[in-house]
Amino acid sequence: MNASFNTTRLVERLGTVIGIPVVPYDAEGTVDLDLTVSLATRLFRNGVTVLTPNGNTGEFYALSPDERRQVLRCVLMARDAHDDVAPNTTAGGTANGAPRATTIVAGVGLDLETAISDARFARDSGADAIMIHQPVLPYLTPDGWVEYHVRIARSVPDIGVLPYLTKRAVTGAHITRLVERAPNVVGLKYSVPDPAVFATTRAEAPDGLLWIAGLAESYAPAYWQAGARAFTSGLVNVAPAVSLAMLTALGGDDYATATRIWRQIRHFEELRARDASANNVSVVKEAMHRIGLCRRDVRPPSHSLSEALAREVAESMAGWHSLIPEAAPIPETAEEPVA
């Protein structure tokens, strides 16, 4: 259990690139737990300080309940090793009482019972916060959205909560009601693809919330100008330095540099967004496979890329592949990854 939940401190720690790690599979299609630890460790070592295991880039909906918990344990294990603390140290501090260097936001969702159970497991395992996935029920009302999040947030009052919002119908007034009933809601992952709607929603909501640009680097510059102070990233799995450079530029109001980075990664991010984001995770895993980090496999209903799309991924990396820690020439064919 988190014995030192501090809203202000947590919001400060979350104001950064929030990496959504992929889940690697072995040749049999089983989650590769050792590699899950290694990939999280790689992100921490390359300057990423916040991870959300069991996010959409982590194929949340394709994992079993046990797999979701195993993935969370793996990322927490990597965090504990990186922060040099004992595994049973409470979240929010290290063994010697110093603040942690890293923050874990566990993804939860689905039906209320499952979400609450996973939220409590995350809290008890040492996560600092939870991110509540957008409800997938086709019949969603704004009032029902509020109630859903209130019940989950109240089940873990001692850790932070971040709703994942994709619906325009949920306004600043609804968010105000949510925060009044669940004060451990510290921010939102906002993923409505409309900066004007975002600006209006933020203006109507309470002060003090952290607004996270939930559509990653593609929307981060526009949302930053409207008040976002963090953004999620799947690209970070491939090239942490690129995402962190954009954060630095935005934080310094250097929009010229942010725009240059945005242009460099635009093709890669467009591939992820193409066809209603059908290949969102597949593109990231293809890129990781090409630099030898993991297999390209994804689970249905996602699918690995065609050879033509795989080549296009390689082409999209050309402008920034030198910033990848394991930088090496990117293979032109899809058959073999870089060793």
Secondary structure as UniProt FT lines:
FT   HELIX           7..14
FT   STRAND          17..19
FT   TURN            27..28
FT   HELIX           33..45
FT   TURN            46..47
FT   STRAND          50..51
FT   TURN            53..54
FT   TURN            56..59
FT   HELIX           60..62
FT   HELIX           65..83
FT   TURN            87..88
FT   TURN            91..92
FT   TURN            95..96
FT   STRAND          103..108
FT   HELIX           112..125
FT   STRAND          129..132
FT   HELIX           142..155
FT   TURN            157..158
FT   STRAND          160..165
FT   TURN            168..169
FT   HELIX           172..181
FT   TURN            183..184
FT   STRAND          187..190
FT   HELIX           195..204
FT   TURN            207..208
FT   STRAND          210..213
FT   TURN            214..215
FT   HELIX           216..225
FT   TURN            226..227
FT   STRAND          230..233
FT   HELIX           235..237
FT   HELIX           240..251
FT   TURN            252..253
FT   HELIX           255..277
FT   TURN            278..279
FT   HELIX           280..290
FT   TURN            291..292
FT   TURN            300..301
FT   HELIX           307..316
FT   TURN            317..320
FT   HELIX           321..323
FT   TURN            325..326
//
